[in-house]
Structures are given as C-alpha cells and as structure tokens.
Amino acid sequence: MKQDGYQHILFTQYVLSYLGTAKGNIIESLSHINEAMANMNYTGDTTFSGLFYTIAAGAHLVMGNMDSSVYWSKMAIATRYHQPALFWYK
C-alpha cells in the first residue's frame, strides 16, 4: 500500500480488523491487529492504538477469554490521555 503514496496504513488495518470481527472471523481480526501493532512499534505512531485495543478486547471476549478481554480493555482506557490529534488523518 505504501507504493501508491498512501501513508495511513494503520487506518486501513483498523478497518480490516473491525470488519473481521463484524464478520465473526476473529482469527482474521486478530491477524490485522497484530500487523497493526507491529507497525505501531516500528513507526511509533500510536494514533489508533486505543481503537485496536478495543477491538482486541472484543475479539477475546467473543472467544471466551475474559482475562485477556479485560487486559485489552484496560489498555484501551489507558490511552485516552496519550493520544495525538486524530484530525491530521485526512
């Protein structure tokens, strides 16, 4: 995707992870979340981290893993004061 100049791959990965969950394909969703987290670690861009953590919490809840769901929910809540402005994403 970077070849065509599109720089906001995290948003695309967020949408794909959301759609995976909406379709009930939790493995697909978690795969996109893992890719996004790797990209966030590589680039240092944590703009969408709270959104990914929220989807990860929901995916783990659907799988019946309450402890992991609570962990990811707490991670999402913890990002609320550390997020950069989302509005530069156009």
N, C-alpha and C positions, 0 to 999 in steps of 0.2 A: 504494500500500500504506500510505502514511503516513496516509491519510484515515481508516482504521479504528483508528488508535492503535497499530499495530504498529511499534515503533521499531527493530527489529533487522533492517533490510533487508539488511545485509551477510551475515547468515547465510543468508538466502533466496538471495541471489546466489551464495554459495558452493555451496549445494546444487544450484542450476541449472547452475553451471559444472561441477560434478562429474558430474552426470547427462549433460550434453552430451558430456563425454569418455567416459563409460561407454557411451553410445550410438554412439560413433565419430563424432559430429558436432563436430569440432574447431572449426569456424568459430563454431558456437553457443556452445561453451565459452569461446572467446576473447572473444566479444562480451560475455558475462556478466562475465568477468574484467575487461575494460576498463571496463565500467559500475561495477563494484565499486571499481576503483582510482580512478576519478573521484570516487566517493562518499567514499572514504577521504581523498583530497586535500581535498575540500570540508569534511568533518566533522572531520578529524584523528583519526578512530577507526581505529587500525591493528590492532585486536584480531585480526582474521583474516588479516592480510597474509601471514603465513608459509604459511597454507593456500592462498591464492590463488597465491602464487609457486610452490608445489609443483605445483599443477595446471597453471600456465602452463609449467613445466619439462616436465611430461609431455606436454602438447599439442605443444610444439615438438619434443620427441623423436619423437613419432609422425609429425610432418611431415618428419622427417629433418634438422632444423636443430639440429645438435649444439651449436654455439656458443651459440645462444640458450638451449638447454636447460641448459647449464652455467651461464650467466649467471643464469637464474631460480632454479636450484638453490642457487647461492651466495647469492642474495638471501634465499631461504627460511632457509638456515642462519644468516645474519647476524641474523635476527630473534629467535633463540632466547633472547637475554638481554634483549630490549627489549619483550617482550610484557606488556601489563597482564593482570590476572587474568581468565581466561575465565569464571570461575564466576558472575559477575554476570549473565551471559546466562541468563535463565530462560524 
